[in-house]
Structures are given as C-alpha cells and as structure tokens.
Amino acid sequence: MKNVSLRQLRVFEAVASQLSFSRAARELFLTQPAVSMQVKQLEESAGLPLYEQVGKRIRLTEAGELMAQTARRVAGEMRQLKESLVALKGVEAGSLALAVVSTGIYFAPHFLGRFSARHPGVRVRLLEANREHVLQLLAASEVDLAVMGETPDGSGLAAEYFADHPLGIVAPPGHPLVQQRGILPADLAGQVFVMREAGSGTRRTMERFFAEYGLTVRAGMDMTSNETVKQAVMAGLGLGFLSLHTVGLELSSDRLRVLDVRGLPVRRRWNLVWREDKQLSPAAQAFRLFVAERGADLLLEGVIGSR
C-alpha cells in the first residue's frame, strides 16, 4: 500500500468515528463529496473496501477497522510531534532551506508565508531549479527539503505526498483545436510544441504521455521556464504542455485555453522530499508537519489566489 496521505487518514478517522459521511463533513468543515473522494482514494490505495452501506449509515469492514486504528494512532503521533516541535526553541529561531522545482514556485511562497506567520523567528531560504538541479541540491545537503514530483529509485530520498498535480496541453484561444472535444493524442502528432528543457519534470511527463501512444511530438523550441513557454504559446509559436497550476491567470483572462485531449490531464503527485540519512532540524521538521497538515488546502488556495 502506498501514496496514503495524512489528509486521507484524518478524513477517514472522522468517518469511522461518526459512521456518517455527512456528519464527518460537518466536523471537518468540508463538503460531503470532498470527504467521499478522500475515502475513495484511500480505498483504492488499500485495494479493499473499507465500509459498507447499511441504510443511511455505514459499517466498517475488517479492513476499515484496521485502517481506522491506524488513522487514530497516526493522528495521536502527529499531535504529539506537533507539541514536541513547538516546544523546541529551534522552531522559533533556526533556519530552513527549501528547494522547489520550477512549477512549485507558483505556490511555494504562499506555503512559506503561512509557515512564517506561525514561526516568525525562522530564517527561510527558497531556491528554484529544474528537477535535476533540485536532486543535486538534496544530494549535496545544500537544502533541507524540496518540493517536487517523483524521486528516482535508489536515490536515498524520502518523499511524502501532499497533493495532486495535474498537467495538460494549452493553446492560444484562436487555435483551431480549442473548439474540438475528445481530441485523440494521435491528432496532435503534426502539431509543433514549445517544450520545457531536458531535465525538467514537466518535459519528462510530456514525453512519457506521448510515448504511451507511440508518438513523438514536433519540438518547435525549448524554454527554460514555464513563463517563457506560456509567452511563446500565446504568441502562436506552438502548443504547450504545462502544469495546470501555472496557468490560472492566463485561463481566467482568456489568454490561454486547455485542450480537451483524451487521457489528459495527467495527474502526478506533489511530494515533500528530504534525504533519508539526514536528521532534519526542528525548523525543517516543523515545515514537514505543516505541509502534511495544510499542503493540499494551501496549494489550492495559492493557485486560485493567483487567478
């Protein structure tokens, strides 16, 4: 079982306690569909049903009881960890060095702003780089933590998932494909693409998506940032494959459109990453806990706030 988040466990703990999705939603100040989605994702990770419907109430299965016990234990440990971290003087002084992949710069400052409001004495350093450079920074212990997607096997890195990361294809509003629905990936084979540079996670995801269909896209030019890709696409130099977290402003102002392509958006995962063999400082541990608790909500808040 993998990719279980603290958010999913927290939601399931409330459902198991209330034996009701609606009451759990009220307790957590969430909508009922949001609670149902979190439980469904947890069931998919477990590979077993966690509850069964009995009239208007639910009953936990054997797997659900085990999951509820684990959720309660994790919640207790997280509360204890939070109390311990707050008690450490380092959380109120210390320093934190955080690296983020280029796409992460659209929300990481929002994370740090909220974290700094809690811990104003912590000195924060933020570095932006592509995926390969972020991995180098981690390997050299030049940063404490990193926000990125997948990590290489055998890299000696620990990763905690905190939110989904959708990627898709964008075009200028006047592009002929904008009005089409259910576009097949093969229909894009003749299109020119403005691409992120080799070594970026976005480029790797794009190449993997088209490779699944046996396709190679036409590269018009390579760009070293999401901003230059967006500007090139708006200028009509080609289509762009980008994180949808980077285009909120352009979508709301109708300067870009997301194409309706089958199989898209690709849904990757945002992780907080650190070296397994490195003992995190109190400040880094506090940020790790903060992202585990608030990361998904703050990412959505930061992305919407940019529109």
Order of alpha helices (4+ residues) and beta strands (2+ residues): alpha-alpha-alpha-beta-beta-alpha-alpha-beta-alpha-beta-alpha-beta-beta-beta-alpha-beta-alpha-beta-alpha-beta-beta-alpha
